[in-house]
Amino acid sequence: MEKLIIHGGRRLEGRVKISGAKNAVLPIIAATLLGQDTVSLLDEVPALEDVTTITEVLNRLGVEAAFDAEKHQLRVDARRIGSCEAPYDLVRKMRASFLIMGPLLARCGKAKISLPGGCAIGTRPIDLHLKGFEALGAKIEIGHGFIEASAPEGLKGTRIYLDFPSVGATENILMAASMAEGQTILENPAQEPEIVDLANYLNVMGAKIRGAGTNVIKIDGAPKLVGAAAMTQGDIYVENAISEHLKPVIAKLKEAGVTIEEDVDGIRVRCDKKTKAVDIKTMPYPGFPTDMQAQFMAMLTISEGTGCVTETVFENRFMHVDELKRMGANIRIDGRTSVVEGVDKLTGCQVKATDLRAGAAMVLAGLVAEGETQVGYIHHIDRGYDDLVGKLVGLGADIQRVDR
Ligand code: EPZ
């Protein structure tokens, strides 16, 4: 089994260029299913396991999808869709495969997808996705581990209110409504940057979407969409980071005593003393992002003082706590809050990545821990971080990937 071996305690400094975001690129790839008449060409696609998986899903639908990981380019020819059924083996591997339901329903009037199931961080239901599809006129049937949606007469625009600003449900409904007859008004949608990215891409394909990134999105259905072309104590310049998308994270880092300088090309992050403990509470965008909770907790384990981490988005996203405690962290879980008391130092040992972001947190802990840290189950990390080892080595980290 492959592992990451990290020898901690080294100061990181230099310049690193970040890659495209997993959670922005996956819905855009699903949206290429809407492209009739012309081929879609996507650039700056990060080389991730999840990109490989969703490309495999498209090919199983009879679409021609080819990903060049070297060039970071994905070509999708969805002029013909051979099947509207996504198999269990792929949906089980990556719940984001469920994002093909909206485009298939819009394009073919039907979709049959295996139930995505939960995952390590929570049950992750899809009721809000289905509520949106039904509101647009689709008939939903669930049975034998599959969900079937059908709208033989096409979808009709309507007003939809989301009880929770679900990112996936917002994305699925945007894609379905983009070819519905008439206007759809989506209230209380997710406002994450990836929603804006998806809406921008759909508009380049010929959709008419306004208000993405706000609390009301208006979608005027188009009869046809066409394929389109569309992108971490040290002194680090993070190229391509967009500070607008990271406001709560930047605010909390500054509160912890980190020096942050933002410019048009990226963000410079400097810290030459122990950080101060801060409290964080995850919320839907524009609140503090749940996907940064584990990484921030890793920083808090050696901060000055006690910080409280409250997770309000997923019900079980504290699996990294036990792994951090193995390294000497002092953390007590109290319901949806983890109380993190800063310790002098962490010590390296064998730990595992329990999910994608927890994996990133264990790497960060290894970078500051005394001695050697071995991080196992790194397939989680490969799902969402493009060449994390290469980027950290470029910043002076002693980290390597071994197969043992
Ligand atoms: C997306 O997941 C991301 N995944 C997650 O990133 C991210 O943590 C999450 O949004 C929040 O930002 C992708 O984009 C592929 P949600 P998603 O629907 O769409 C409940 C990572 O580490 N809910 O906003 O599944 C749900 O149970 C991953 O990259 C319903 O109740 O998130 C959860 O508690 C992890 N019913 C909450 O909403 C529904 O129909 C947030 O879910 C849908 C969701």
Boltz pocket constraint, residues with backbone or C-beta under 6 A from the ligand:
constraints:
  - pocket:
      binder: B
      contacts: [[A, 22], [A, 23], [A, 24], [A, 26], [A, 96], [A, 122], [A, 123], [A, 124], [A, 125], [A, 126], [A, 127], [A, 128], [A, 129], [A, 130], [A, 164], [A, 165], [A, 166], [A, 167], [A, 168], [A, 169], [A, 190], [A, 192], [A, 290], [A, 291], [A, 312], [A, 313], [A, 314], [A, 315], [A, 356], [A, 357], [A, 384]]
      max_distance: 6.0
